[in-house]
């Protein structure tokens, strides 16, 4: 009977933690351990975890000084004893049949990775993100279908199970980067993965309503982190010897870095005034990266409508309109 090690990095999530841990406790599949890594929480998160540990020995609590979720997950991996590894964020939760259904796949196919779809929780809706292609794929086939696969949560670690021996044998672990370390982890996984099962079911509930979550909060290092992720992706396709196939994809990702930085300066806790934001947009417009993109990247190749609009407005130097549009987008996105 295969054992699953569930690893959860925890930092100041007292309002969400019971929901997450209850979803694990209530799993129909019973052979699991849950490794809770308290990343220096200053609220009641550690106290909540301790209550679960006292009632169920499968919950195991470890505390570290605040170092970020990457280091927490890495420490969790070092303590894991399961055949497969599952990562869950403490403000999210999973369906009661999540482990059972994935273990059924693991027992039958023994893949290095199992990838599911997921559910996006917003204020007024639950949106399912399902994979277009499903089934069992060997390495060569997976690389052929990667562009389609990459449309749904390819960089996330929380909608997947990883064979523990695969991670160990290929020395795949997390970096200390505080945002986007899951993308760096997965691009290393995809370098070496020999088999993957892509499942159309959505067992994970990804909560986008939390205002102080990493994705909804300004980060002064986001631009550097996003560049690290792009460089990791470039290294992946180079390792595959498929650089020519991904020229357009790399251009789109180059633009996404700039788009995400525009988004970043408009998130809550951003220190920029409106005038400073316009100056910042002017610097992005004048940058070699953006000017290169305007000559090589057409609007039609940018997959997101909002991203197309921002690209157009930036290229026309319509900064006031751009700022209004991006604020409306951020407000609407959390609801719908």
Buried (B, 14 or more C-beta within 10 A) or exposed (E): EBBBBBBBBBBBBBEBBBBBBEBBBEBEBEBBBBBBBBBBBEEBBBEBBBEBBEEEEBBBBBEBEEBBBBBBBBBBBEEBEBBBBBBBBBBBBBBBBBBBBBBEBBEEBEBBBBBBBBBBBBEEEEEEBBBEBBEBBEBEBBBEBBEEBEEBBBBBBBBBBBBBEBBEEBEBBBBEBBBBBBBBBBBBBBBBBBBBBBBBBBBBBBBBBBEEBBEBBBBEEBBEBBBBBBEBBBBBBEBBEEEEBBEEBEBBBBBBBBBBBBBBBBBEEBEBEEEEBBEBBEEBBEEEEBEEBEEEBEEEEBEEEBBBBBBEBBBEEBBEEBBEBBEEBBEEBBEE
